[in-house]
Amino acid sequence: MISLKEKIKYQSRLPKLIKVEINESPDGGYFIKIISLKHCFTQADTPEEILIMVNDVVYSHFDIPEKLRSSMPPYFPKEELKKKLQEWEKAVPVEFLDKIFIFTQNGALCNA
């Protein structure tokens, strides 16, 4: 069982918001750079996977143990982008590529 003290200890390591750059990968899929964190990159095959991979790489960066990750607050982009990512099947529209987005723990902020 995870203690509240342990959960708070790890949760306090996480920033409240992160800046994320999403680019189309030449190999297909997407290349994602977490601008707010040094040397923090990931890839995703689908728009839906972007959200999963952003959270995974941030939790890895801050050494959040696997057993605690499901109890950590997830990062989301603003609601407009979040909905589009969930609806798109194969590609992010050009107007969203090569742009920087703010991901927060509640998805309230807009793109940078």
TIBA-520061 format. One record per residue (C-alpha): residue in three letters; z, x, y. Coordinates in steps of 0.5 Angstrom, whole numbers, plus 2048, in hexadecimal, padded with zeros to 3 digits. Last residue first. Layout:
residues N
  aa   w   u   v
 ALA   Z   X   Y
...
This chain:
residues 112
  aa   w   u   v
 ALA 7CD 805 83B
 ASN 7CC 7FE 836
 CYS 7D1 7F9 837
 LEU 7D9 7F8 836
 ALA 7DC 7F3 832
 GLY 7DB 7F5 82B
 ASN 7E2 7F5 829
 GLN 7E4 7FC 826
 THR 7DE 7FE 82B
 PHE 7D7 801 82A
 ILE 7D4 803 831
 PHE 7CC 804 830
 ILE 7C8 809 832
 LYS 7C0 808 831
 ASP 7BB 80B 82E
 LEU 7B9 805 82A
 PHE 7BB 7FE 82D
 GLU 7B5 7FC 831
 VAL 7B1 7FE 82B
 PRO 7B3 7F9 826
 VAL 7B8 7FB 821
 ALA 7B4 7FB 81A
 LYS 7B4 7F8 813
 GLU 7B8 7F2 812
 TRP 7BB 7F0 819
 GLU 7C0 7EB 81A
 GLN 7C7 7EF 819
 LEU 7C4 7F4 81E
 LYS 7C2 7EF 823
 LYS 7C9 7EB 822
 LYS 7CD 7F2 823
 LEU 7C8 7F4 829
 GLU 7CA 7ED 82D
 GLU 7D1 7EE 82B
 LYS 7D2 7F5 82E
 PRO 7D3 7FA 829
 PHE 7D8 7FA 823
 TYR 7DD 7FF 821
 PRO 7E2 7FD 81B
 PRO 7EA 7FD 81C
 MET 7ED 800 816
 SER 7F0 7FD 810
 SER 7E9 7FD 80C
 ARG 7E9 805 80E
 LEU 7F1 806 80B
 LYS 7EF 807 804
 GLU 7E9 80C 806
 PRO 7EE 811 80A
 ILE 7EC 811 811
 ASP 7EA 818 812
 PHE 7E8 817 81A
 HIS 7E1 819 819
 SER 7E1 815 812
 TYR 7E3 80F 816
 VAL 7DE 810 81B
 VAL 7D8 811 816
 ASP 7DA 80B 812
 ASN 7DB 806 818
 VAL 7D4 808 81A
 MET 7D1 808 813
 ILE 7D3 801 812
 LEU 7D0 7FE 819
 ILE 7CA 802 818
 GLU 7C9 7FF 811
 GLU 7C7 7F8 814
 PRO 7C1 7FC 817
 THR 7BF 7FF 811
 ASP 7BE 806 80E
 ALA 7C4 809 812
 GLN 7C5 810 814
 THR 7CB 813 816
 PHE 7CE 818 81C
 CYS 7D4 81B 81F
 HIS 7D4 822 821
 LYS 7D8 821 827
 LEU 7DB 81A 828
 SER 7D9 815 82E
 ILE 7D2 816 82D
 ILE 7D2 813 826
 LYS 7CB 814 824
 ILE 7C7 810 81F
 PHE 7C0 811 81C
 TYR 7BD 80B 819
 GLY 7B9 809 813
 GLY 7B2 80C 812
 ASP 7B1 813 811
 PRO 7AF 814 818
 SER 7B6 811 81A
 GLU 7B6 80C 81F
 ASN 7BC 80D 824
 ILE 7C2 80A 825
 GLU 7C7 80D 82A
 VAL 7CF 80B 82A
 LYS 7D4 80C 82F
 ILE 7DB 80B 82C
 LEU 7E1 806 82E
 LYS 7E8 805 82D
 PRO 7E9 80C 82A
 LEU 7EC 80D 823
 ARG 7F2 812 822
 SER 7F7 80C 823
 GLN 7F4 808 81D
 TYR 7F6 80E 819
 LYS 7FD 80E 81B
 ILE 7FD 806 81B
 LYS 7FB 806 814
 GLU 800 80B 812
 LYS 806 807 815
 LEU 804 800 813
 SER 804 803 80C
 ILE 7FE 802 807
 MET 800 800 800
